[in-house]
C-alpha cells in the first residue's frame, strides 16, 4: 500500500484461512480474531513465551476447527499448517494487510456458556500456537 493510500481501515472486513502443507486453503468464517502480542526477543536461543492466536466464530455444523483440535488431541494433527488472516479494504476485494502464522497447531477449544434464559449465539474459540508470523 502506498503512502497516499494509507487511510485507516475498519477491522470488520477480513478473511481467515487454514492452509495445509499442499497449499490448499479452507476459509474458516471467523467473526473475531484476537492477535497475540508479537514481542521482540533479544536472545534468539531462548524460546519466546508461547503466545496464542485466537480464532472465534459462531458455532454451527461446520466441524473444521473441532476436527483440527480433535486430531491434535490424538497426536494426529498435521504439523505444517498455516493460518492466514487477510484484512480487506472496504470493497472486500483488495488485501490491506496479511498475517501468516506458520506451523500453526491448536492448543485449546472453548465454547461459550449455554444459557436457557438467554438468546446469545454459542461461540466457538480455538487457541492456536505457532512458530513464526509473517506480516505483509
Chimera marker file (.cmm) of the C-alpha trace (Angstrom):
<marker_set name="trace">
<marker id="1" x="0.000" y="0.000" z="0.000" r="1" g="1" b="0" radius="0.5"/>
<marker id="2" x="1.494" y="3.338" z="-0.996" r="1" g="1" b="0" radius="0.5"/>
<marker id="3" x="1.800" y="6.271" z="1.396" r="1" g="1" b="0" radius="0.5"/>
<marker id="4" x="-1.010" y="8.198" z="-0.291" r="1" g="1" b="0" radius="0.5"/>
<marker id="5" x="-3.406" y="5.236" z="0.126" r="1" g="1" b="0" radius="0.5"/>
<marker id="6" x="-2.584" y="4.836" z="3.832" r="1" g="1" b="0" radius="0.5"/>
<marker id="7" x="-6.007" y="5.566" z="5.279" r="1" g="1" b="0" radius="0.5"/>
<marker id="8" x="-7.301" y="3.844" z="8.406" r="1" g="1" b="0" radius="0.5"/>
<marker id="9" x="-9.231" y="0.654" z="7.703" r="1" g="1" b="0" radius="0.5"/>
<marker id="10" x="-12.091" y="-0.743" z="9.748" r="1" g="1" b="0" radius="0.5"/>
<marker id="11" x="-11.314" y="-4.166" z="11.199" r="1" g="1" b="0" radius="0.5"/>
<marker id="12" x="-14.584" y="-5.872" z="10.267" r="1" g="1" b="0" radius="0.5"/>
<marker id="13" x="-13.660" y="-6.916" z="6.709" r="1" g="1" b="0" radius="0.5"/>
<marker id="14" x="-11.325" y="-9.895" z="6.958" r="1" g="1" b="0" radius="0.5"/>
<marker id="15" x="-10.855" y="-13.486" z="5.897" r="1" g="1" b="0" radius="0.5"/>
<marker id="16" x="-9.344" y="-16.372" z="7.901" r="1" g="1" b="0" radius="0.5"/>
<marker id="17" x="-7.995" y="-19.440" z="6.146" r="1" g="1" b="0" radius="0.5"/>
<marker id="18" x="-6.279" y="-22.611" z="7.297" r="1" g="1" b="0" radius="0.5"/>
<marker id="19" x="-3.688" y="-23.659" z="4.719" r="1" g="1" b="0" radius="0.5"/>
<marker id="20" x="-2.447" y="-27.257" z="4.626" r="1" g="1" b="0" radius="0.5"/>
<marker id="21" x="1.054" y="-28.390" z="3.592" r="1" g="1" b="0" radius="0.5"/>
<marker id="22" x="-0.094" y="-28.707" z="-0.035" r="1" g="1" b="0" radius="0.5"/>
<marker id="23" x="-1.234" y="-25.065" z="-0.245" r="1" g="1" b="0" radius="0.5"/>
<marker id="24" x="-4.966" y="-25.888" z="-0.085" r="1" g="1" b="0" radius="0.5"/>
<marker id="25" x="-6.772" y="-23.110" z="1.838" r="1" g="1" b="0" radius="0.5"/>
<marker id="26" x="-10.022" y="-23.624" z="3.755" r="1" g="1" b="0" radius="0.5"/>
<marker id="27" x="-11.891" y="-20.471" z="4.737" r="1" g="1" b="0" radius="0.5"/>
<marker id="28" x="-12.984" y="-20.681" z="8.373" r="1" g="1" b="0" radius="0.5"/>
<marker id="29" x="-15.589" y="-17.903" z="8.637" r="1" g="1" b="0" radius="0.5"/>
<marker id="30" x="-14.464" y="-16.272" z="11.874" r="1" g="1" b="0" radius="0.5"/>
<marker id="31" x="-16.289" y="-13.367" z="13.458" r="1" g="1" b="0" radius="0.5"/>
<marker id="32" x="-13.297" y="-12.326" z="15.570" r="1" g="1" b="0" radius="0.5"/>
<marker id="33" x="-9.530" y="-12.801" z="15.518" r="1" g="1" b="0" radius="0.5"/>
<marker id="34" x="-7.537" y="-11.992" z="18.658" r="1" g="1" b="0" radius="0.5"/>
<marker id="35" x="-3.903" y="-11.394" z="17.782" r="1" g="1" b="0" radius="0.5"/>
<marker id="36" x="-1.178" y="-12.257" z="20.280" r="1" g="1" b="0" radius="0.5"/>
<marker id="37" x="1.472" y="-9.776" z="21.347" r="1" g="1" b="0" radius="0.5"/>
<marker id="38" x="4.292" y="-10.114" z="18.828" r="1" g="1" b="0" radius="0.5"/>
<marker id="39" x="7.259" y="-9.294" z="21.025" r="1" g="1" b="0" radius="0.5"/>
<marker id="40" x="10.909" y="-8.921" z="20.062" r="1" g="1" b="0" radius="0.5"/>
<marker id="41" x="13.161" y="-11.387" z="21.859" r="1" g="1" b="0" radius="0.5"/>
<marker id="42" x="16.772" y="-10.369" z="22.434" r="1" g="1" b="0" radius="0.5"/>
<marker id="43" x="18.067" y="-13.909" z="22.908" r="1" g="1" b="0" radius="0.5"/>
<marker id="44" x="17.296" y="-15.972" z="19.814" r="1" g="1" b="0" radius="0.5"/>
<marker id="45" x="18.445" y="-19.139" z="21.629" r="1" g="1" b="0" radius="0.5"/>
<marker id="46" x="15.790" y="-18.973" z="24.335" r="1" g="1" b="0" radius="0.5"/>
<marker id="47" x="12.274" y="-19.806" z="23.197" r="1" g="1" b="0" radius="0.5"/>
<marker id="48" x="9.747" y="-16.973" z="23.458" r="1" g="1" b="0" radius="0.5"/>
<marker id="49" x="6.781" y="-17.265" z="25.772" r="1" g="1" b="0" radius="0.5"/>
<marker id="50" x="4.015" y="-19.094" z="23.944" r="1" g="1" b="0" radius="0.5"/>
<marker id="51" x="1.604" y="-16.523" z="22.602" r="1" g="1" b="0" radius="0.5"/>
<marker id="52" x="-1.661" y="-17.734" z="21.083" r="1" g="1" b="0" radius="0.5"/>
<marker id="53" x="-3.732" y="-16.617" z="18.141" r="1" g="1" b="0" radius="0.5"/>
<marker id="54" x="-7.457" y="-16.958" z="18.930" r="1" g="1" b="0" radius="0.5"/>
<marker id="55" x="-9.995" y="-17.684" z="16.207" r="1" g="1" b="0" radius="0.5"/>
<marker id="56" x="-13.596" y="-17.072" z="17.247" r="1" g="1" b="0" radius="0.5"/>
<marker id="57" x="-16.852" y="-17.721" z="15.414" r="1" g="1" b="0" radius="0.5"/>
<marker id="58" x="-20.481" y="-18.666" z="15.979" r="1" g="1" b="0" radius="0.5"/>
<marker id="59" x="-20.779" y="-22.428" z="16.466" r="1" g="1" b="0" radius="0.5"/>
<marker id="60" x="-22.549" y="-24.200" z="13.622" r="1" g="1" b="0" radius="0.5"/>
<marker id="61" x="-22.463" y="-27.553" z="11.838" r="1" g="1" b="0" radius="0.5"/>
<marker id="62" x="-19.020" y="-26.885" z="10.330" r="1" g="1" b="0" radius="0.5"/>
<marker id="63" x="-16.509" y="-29.081" z="12.179" r="1" g="1" b="0" radius="0.5"/>
<marker id="64" x="-13.267" y="-27.703" z="10.700" r="1" g="1" b="0" radius="0.5"/>
<marker id="65" x="-11.965" y="-26.165" z="13.945" r="1" g="1" b="0" radius="0.5"/>
<marker id="66" x="-13.255" y="-29.031" z="16.111" r="1" g="1" b="0" radius="0.5"/>
<marker id="67" x="-11.749" y="-31.717" z="13.853" r="1" g="1" b="0" radius="0.5"/>
<marker id="68" x="-8.353" y="-29.967" z="13.745" r="1" g="1" b="0" radius="0.5"/>
<marker id="69" x="-8.374" y="-29.731" z="17.563" r="1" g="1" b="0" radius="0.5"/>
<marker id="70" x="-9.536" y="-33.377" z="17.941" r="1" g="1" b="0" radius="0.5"/>
<marker id="71" x="-6.692" y="-34.610" z="15.720" r="1" g="1" b="0" radius="0.5"/>
<marker id="72" x="-4.226" y="-32.621" z="17.842" r="1" g="1" b="0" radius="0.5"/>
<marker id="73" x="-5.642" y="-34.262" z="20.991" r="1" g="1" b="0" radius="0.5"/>
<marker id="74" x="-4.989" y="-37.679" z="19.463" r="1" g="1" b="0" radius="0.5"/>
<marker id="75" x="-1.496" y="-36.722" z="18.320" r="1" g="1" b="0" radius="0.5"/>
<marker id="76" x="-2.501" y="-36.831" z="14.645" r="1" g="1" b="0" radius="0.5"/>
<marker id="77" x="-2.691" y="-33.136" z="13.733" r="1" g="1" b="0" radius="0.5"/>
<marker id="78" x="-0.726" y="-32.138" z="10.630" r="1" g="1" b="0" radius="0.5"/>
<marker id="79" x="2.292" y="-30.092" z="11.715" r="1" g="1" b="0" radius="0.5"/>
<marker id="80" x="2.680" y="-27.980" z="8.594" r="1" g="1" b="0" radius="0.5"/>
<marker id="81" x="-0.478" y="-25.917" z="8.601" r="1" g="1" b="0" radius="0.5"/>
<marker id="82" x="-0.565" y="-22.156" z="8.407" r="1" g="1" b="0" radius="0.5"/>
<marker id="83" x="-3.283" y="-19.764" z="9.447" r="1" g="1" b="0" radius="0.5"/>
<marker id="84" x="-3.658" y="-16.828" z="7.079" r="1" g="1" b="0" radius="0.5"/>
<marker id="85" x="-5.567" y="-13.716" z="8.178" r="1" g="1" b="0" radius="0.5"/>
<marker id="86" x="-6.246" y="-11.136" z="5.466" r="1" g="1" b="0" radius="0.5"/>
<marker id="87" x="-7.541" y="-7.661" z="6.302" r="1" g="1" b="0" radius="0.5"/>
<marker id="88" x="-9.643" y="-6.450" z="3.377" r="1" g="1" b="0" radius="0.5"/>
<marker id="89" x="-10.347" y="-2.963" z="2.084" r="1" g="1" b="0" radius="0.5"/>
<marker id="90" x="-13.979" y="-1.775" z="2.250" r="1" g="1" b="0" radius="0.5"/>
<marker id="91" x="-14.504" y="-3.104" z="-1.301" r="1" g="1" b="0" radius="0.5"/>
<marker id="92" x="-13.901" y="-6.631" z="0.118" r="1" g="1" b="0" radius="0.5"/>
<marker id="93" x="-11.519" y="-7.318" z="-2.783" r="1" g="1" b="0" radius="0.5"/>
<marker id="94" x="-8.131" y="-5.755" z="-2.076" r="1" g="1" b="0" radius="0.5"/>
<marker id="95" x="-5.899" y="-7.018" z="0.706" r="1" g="1" b="0" radius="0.5"/>
<marker id="96" x="-4.720" y="-4.229" z="3.003" r="1" g="1" b="0" radius="0.5"/>
<marker id="97" x="-2.567" y="-6.417" z="5.267" r="1" g="1" b="0" radius="0.5"/>
<marker id="98" x="-1.849" y="-10.146" z="5.678" r="1" g="1" b="0" radius="0.5"/>
<marker id="99" x="-0.633" y="-12.170" z="8.623" r="1" g="1" b="0" radius="0.5"/>
<marker id="100" x="0.626" y="-15.694" z="8.056" r="1" g="1" b="0" radius="0.5"/>
<marker id="101" x="1.115" y="-17.806" z="11.167" r="1" g="1" b="0" radius="0.5"/>
<marker id="102" x="3.442" y="-20.702" z="10.299" r="1" g="1" b="0" radius="0.5"/>
<marker id="103" x="3.482" y="-24.203" z="11.799" r="1" g="1" b="0" radius="0.5"/>
<marker id="104" x="0.156" y="-23.478" z="13.457" r="1" g="1" b="0" radius="0.5"/>
<marker id="105" x="-1.360" y="-26.047" z="15.819" r="1" g="1" b="0" radius="0.5"/>
<marker id="106" x="-4.453" y="-25.940" z="18.019" r="1" g="1" b="0" radius="0.5"/>
<marker id="107" x="-3.895" y="-25.834" z="21.766" r="1" g="1" b="0" radius="0.5"/>
<marker id="108" x="-7.406" y="-25.452" z="23.186" r="1" g="1" b="0" radius="0.5"/>
<marker id="109" x="-11.025" y="-25.318" z="22.098" r="1" g="1" b="0" radius="0.5"/>
<marker id="110" x="-13.594" y="-23.354" z="24.094" r="1" g="1" b="0" radius="0.5"/>
<marker id="111" x="-17.352" y="-22.845" z="23.807" r="1" g="1" b="0" radius="0.5"/>
<marker id="112" x="-19.333" y="-20.042" z="25.388" r="1" g="1" b="0" radius="0.5"/>
<marker id="113" x="-21.791" y="-20.972" z="28.154" r="1" g="1" b="0" radius="0.5"/>
<marker id="114" x="-25.196" y="-22.384" z="27.317" r="1" g="1" b="0" radius="0.5"/>
<marker id="115" x="-27.951" y="-20.375" z="28.989" r="1" g="1" b="0" radius="0.5"/>
<marker id="116" x="-31.593" y="-21.490" z="28.852" r="1" g="1" b="0" radius="0.5"/>
<marker id="117" x="-32.691" y="-17.988" z="29.916" r="1" g="1" b="0" radius="0.5"/>
<marker id="118" x="-30.715" y="-16.123" z="27.228" r="1" g="1" b="0" radius="0.5"/>
<marker id="119" x="-30.648" y="-15.906" z="23.458" r="1" g="1" b="0" radius="0.5"/>
<marker id="120" x="-26.959" y="-15.318" z="22.697" r="1" g="1" b="0" radius="0.5"/>
<marker id="121" x="-25.100" y="-17.188" z="19.979" r="1" g="1" b="0" radius="0.5"/>
<marker id="122" x="-22.914" y="-20.076" z="21.083" r="1" g="1" b="0" radius="0.5"/>
<marker id="123" x="-19.354" y="-19.026" z="20.281" r="1" g="1" b="0" radius="0.5"/>
<marker id="124" x="-16.539" y="-21.431" z="19.408" r="1" g="1" b="0" radius="0.5"/>
<marker id="125" x="-12.972" y="-20.283" z="20.118" r="1" g="1" b="0" radius="0.5"/>
<marker id="126" x="-9.805" y="-22.062" z="19.046" r="1" g="1" b="0" radius="0.5"/>
<marker id="127" x="-6.440" y="-21.027" z="20.518" r="1" g="1" b="0" radius="0.5"/>
<marker id="128" x="-3.585" y="-21.659" z="18.098" r="1" g="1" b="0" radius="0.5"/>
<marker id="129" x="0.143" y="-21.837" z="18.834" r="1" g="1" b="0" radius="0.5"/>
<marker id="130" x="2.589" y="-21.060" z="16.003" r="1" g="1" b="0" radius="0.5"/>
<marker id="131" x="6.323" y="-20.925" z="15.343" r="1" g="1" b="0" radius="0.5"/>
<marker id="132" x="6.560" y="-17.660" z="13.404" r="1" g="1" b="0" radius="0.5"/>
<marker id="133" x="4.484" y="-14.964" z="11.755" r="1" g="1" b="0" radius="0.5"/>
<marker id="134" x="4.950" y="-13.035" z="8.524" r="1" g="1" b="0" radius="0.5"/>
<marker id="135" x="3.225" y="-9.695" z="8.089" r="1" g="1" b="0" radius="0.5"/>
<marker id="136" x="2.894" y="-8.133" z="4.667" r="1" g="1" b="0" radius="0.5"/>
<link id1="1" id2="2" r="1" g="1" b="0" radius="0.2"/>
<link id1="2" id2="3" r="1" g="1" b="0" radius="0.2"/>
<link id1="3" id2="4" r="1" g="1" b="0" radius="0.2"/>
<link id1="4" id2="5" r="1" g="1" b="0" radius="0.2"/>
<link id1="5" id2="6" r="1" g="1" b="0" radius="0.2"/>
<link id1="6" id2="7" r="1" g="1" b="0" radius="0.2"/>
<link id1="7" id2="8" r="1" g="1" b="0" radius="0.2"/>
<link id1="8" id2="9" r="1" g="1" b="0" radius="0.2"/>
<link id1="9" id2="10" r="1" g="1" b="0" radius="0.2"/>
<link id1="10" id2="11" r="1" g="1" b="0" radius="0.2"/>
<link id1="11" id2="12" r="1" g="1" b="0" radius="0.2"/>
<link id1="12" id2="13" r="1" g="1" b="0" radius="0.2"/>
<link id1="13" id2="14" r="1" g="1" b="0" radius="0.2"/>
<link id1="14" id2="15" r="1" g="1" b="0" radius="0.2"/>
<link id1="15" id2="16" r="1" g="1" b="0" radius="0.2"/>
<link id1="16" id2="17" r="1" g="1" b="0" radius="0.2"/>
<link id1="17" id2="18" r="1" g="1" b="0" radius="0.2"/>
<link id1="18" id2="19" r="1" g="1" b="0" radius="0.2"/>
<link id1="19" id2="20" r="1" g="1" b="0" radius="0.2"/>
<link id1="20" id2="21" r="1" g="1" b="0" radius="0.2"/>
<link id1="21" id2="22" r="1" g="1" b="0" radius="0.2"/>
<link id1="22" id2="23" r="1" g="1" b="0" radius="0.2"/>
<link id1="23" id2="24" r="1" g="1" b="0" radius="0.2"/>
<link id1="24" id2="25" r="1" g="1" b="0" radius="0.2"/>
<link id1="25" id2="26" r="1" g="1" b="0" radius="0.2"/>
<link id1="26" id2="27" r="1" g="1" b="0" radius="0.2"/>
<link id1="27" id2="28" r="1" g="1" b="0" radius="0.2"/>
<link id1="28" id2="29" r="1" g="1" b="0" radius="0.2"/>
<link id1="29" id2="30" r="1" g="1" b="0" radius="0.2"/>
<link id1="30" id2="31" r="1" g="1" b="0" radius="0.2"/>
<link id1="31" id2="32" r="1" g="1" b="0" radius="0.2"/>
<link id1="32" id2="33" r="1" g="1" b="0" radius="0.2"/>
<link id1="33" id2="34" r="1" g="1" b="0" radius="0.2"/>
<link id1="34" id2="35" r="1" g="1" b="0" radius="0.2"/>
<link id1="35" id2="36" r="1" g="1" b="0" radius="0.2"/>
<link id1="36" id2="37" r="1" g="1" b="0" radius="0.2"/>
<link id1="37" id2="38" r="1" g="1" b="0" radius="0.2"/>
<link id1="38" id2="39" r="1" g="1" b="0" radius="0.2"/>
<link id1="39" id2="40" r="1" g="1" b="0" radius="0.2"/>
<link id1="40" id2="41" r="1" g="1" b="0" radius="0.2"/>
<link id1="41" id2="42" r="1" g="1" b="0" radius="0.2"/>
<link id1="42" id2="43" r="1" g="1" b="0" radius="0.2"/>
<link id1="43" id2="44" r="1" g="1" b="0" radius="0.2"/>
<link id1="44" id2="45" r="1" g="1" b="0" radius="0.2"/>
<link id1="45" id2="46" r="1" g="1" b="0" radius="0.2"/>
<link id1="46" id2="47" r="1" g="1" b="0" radius="0.2"/>
<link id1="47" id2="48" r="1" g="1" b="0" radius="0.2"/>
<link id1="48" id2="49" r="1" g="1" b="0" radius="0.2"/>
<link id1="49" id2="50" r="1" g="1" b="0" radius="0.2"/>
<link id1="50" id2="51" r="1" g="1" b="0" radius="0.2"/>
<link id1="51" id2="52" r="1" g="1" b="0" radius="0.2"/>
<link id1="52" id2="53" r="1" g="1" b="0" radius="0.2"/>
<link id1="53" id2="54" r="1" g="1" b="0" radius="0.2"/>
<link id1="54" id2="55" r="1" g="1" b="0" radius="0.2"/>
<link id1="55" id2="56" r="1" g="1" b="0" radius="0.2"/>
<link id1="56" id2="57" r="1" g="1" b="0" radius="0.2"/>
<link id1="57" id2="58" r="1" g="1" b="0" radius="0.2"/>
<link id1="58" id2="59" r="1" g="1" b="0" radius="0.2"/>
<link id1="59" id2="60" r="1" g="1" b="0" radius="0.2"/>
<link id1="60" id2="61" r="1" g="1" b="0" radius="0.2"/>
<link id1="61" id2="62" r="1" g="1" b="0" radius="0.2"/>
<link id1="62" id2="63" r="1" g="1" b="0" radius="0.2"/>
<link id1="63" id2="64" r="1" g="1" b="0" radius="0.2"/>
<link id1="64" id2="65" r="1" g="1" b="0" radius="0.2"/>
<link id1="65" id2="66" r="1" g="1" b="0" radius="0.2"/>
<link id1="66" id2="67" r="1" g="1" b="0" radius="0.2"/>
<link id1="67" id2="68" r="1" g="1" b="0" radius="0.2"/>
<link id1="68" id2="69" r="1" g="1" b="0" radius="0.2"/>
<link id1="69" id2="70" r="1" g="1" b="0" radius="0.2"/>
<link id1="70" id2="71" r="1" g="1" b="0" radius="0.2"/>
<link id1="71" id2="72" r="1" g="1" b="0" radius="0.2"/>
<link id1="72" id2="73" r="1" g="1" b="0" radius="0.2"/>
<link id1="73" id2="74" r="1" g="1" b="0" radius="0.2"/>
<link id1="74" id2="75" r="1" g="1" b="0" radius="0.2"/>
<link id1="75" id2="76" r="1" g="1" b="0" radius="0.2"/>
<link id1="76" id2="77" r="1" g="1" b="0" radius="0.2"/>
<link id1="77" id2="78" r="1" g="1" b="0" radius="0.2"/>
<link id1="78" id2="79" r="1" g="1" b="0" radius="0.2"/>
<link id1="79" id2="80" r="1" g="1" b="0" radius="0.2"/>
<link id1="80" id2="81" r="1" g="1" b="0" radius="0.2"/>
<link id1="81" id2="82" r="1" g="1" b="0" radius="0.2"/>
<link id1="82" id2="83" r="1" g="1" b="0" radius="0.2"/>
<link id1="83" id2="84" r="1" g="1" b="0" radius="0.2"/>
<link id1="84" id2="85" r="1" g="1" b="0" radius="0.2"/>
<link id1="85" id2="86" r="1" g="1" b="0" radius="0.2"/>
<link id1="86" id2="87" r="1" g="1" b="0" radius="0.2"/>
<link id1="87" id2="88" r="1" g="1" b="0" radius="0.2"/>
<link id1="88" id2="89" r="1" g="1" b="0" radius="0.2"/>
<link id1="89" id2="90" r="1" g="1" b="0" radius="0.2"/>
<link id1="90" id2="91" r="1" g="1" b="0" radius="0.2"/>
<link id1="91" id2="92" r="1" g="1" b="0" radius="0.2"/>
<link id1="92" id2="93" r="1" g="1" b="0" radius="0.2"/>
<link id1="93" id2="94" r="1" g="1" b="0" radius="0.2"/>
<link id1="94" id2="95" r="1" g="1" b="0" radius="0.2"/>
<link id1="95" id2="96" r="1" g="1" b="0" radius="0.2"/>
<link id1="96" id2="97" r="1" g="1" b="0" radius="0.2"/>
<link id1="97" id2="98" r="1" g="1" b="0" radius="0.2"/>
<link id1="98" id2="99" r="1" g="1" b="0" radius="0.2"/>
<link id1="99" id2="100" r="1" g="1" b="0" radius="0.2"/>
<link id1="100" id2="101" r="1" g="1" b="0" radius="0.2"/>
<link id1="101" id2="102" r="1" g="1" b="0" radius="0.2"/>
<link id1="102" id2="103" r="1" g="1" b="0" radius="0.2"/>
<link id1="103" id2="104" r="1" g="1" b="0" radius="0.2"/>
<link id1="104" id2="105" r="1" g="1" b="0" radius="0.2"/>
<link id1="105" id2="106" r="1" g="1" b="0" radius="0.2"/>
<link id1="106" id2="107" r="1" g="1" b="0" radius="0.2"/>
<link id1="107" id2="108" r="1" g="1" b="0" radius="0.2"/>
<link id1="108" id2="109" r="1" g="1" b="0" radius="0.2"/>
<link id1="109" id2="110" r="1" g="1" b="0" radius="0.2"/>
<link id1="110" id2="111" r="1" g="1" b="0" radius="0.2"/>
<link id1="111" id2="112" r="1" g="1" b="0" radius="0.2"/>
<link id1="112" id2="113" r="1" g="1" b="0" radius="0.2"/>
<link id1="113" id2="114" r="1" g="1" b="0" radius="0.2"/>
<link id1="114" id2="115" r="1" g="1" b="0" radius="0.2"/>
<link id1="115" id2="116" r="1" g="1" b="0" radius="0.2"/>
<link id1="116" id2="117" r="1" g="1" b="0" radius="0.2"/>
<link id1="117" id2="118" r="1" g="1" b="0" radius="0.2"/>
<link id1="118" id2="119" r="1" g="1" b="0" radius="0.2"/>
<link id1="119" id2="120" r="1" g="1" b="0" radius="0.2"/>
<link id1="120" id2="121" r="1" g="1" b="0" radius="0.2"/>
<link id1="121" id2="122" r="1" g="1" b="0" radius="0.2"/>
<link id1="122" id2="123" r="1" g="1" b="0" radius="0.2"/>
<link id1="123" id2="124" r="1" g="1" b="0" radius="0.2"/>
<link id1="124" id2="125" r="1" g="1" b="0" radius="0.2"/>
<link id1="125" id2="126" r="1" g="1" b="0" radius="0.2"/>
<link id1="126" id2="127" r="1" g="1" b="0" radius="0.2"/>
<link id1="127" id2="128" r="1" g="1" b="0" radius="0.2"/>
<link id1="128" id2="129" r="1" g="1" b="0" radius="0.2"/>
<link id1="129" id2="130" r="1" g="1" b="0" radius="0.2"/>
<link id1="130" id2="131" r="1" g="1" b="0" radius="0.2"/>
<link id1="131" id2="132" r="1" g="1" b="0" radius="0.2"/>
<link id1="132" id2="133" r="1" g="1" b="0" radius="0.2"/>
<link id1="133" id2="134" r="1" g="1" b="0" radius="0.2"/>
<link id1="134" id2="135" r="1" g="1" b="0" radius="0.2"/>
<link id1="135" id2="136" r="1" g="1" b="0" radius="0.2"/>
</marker_set>
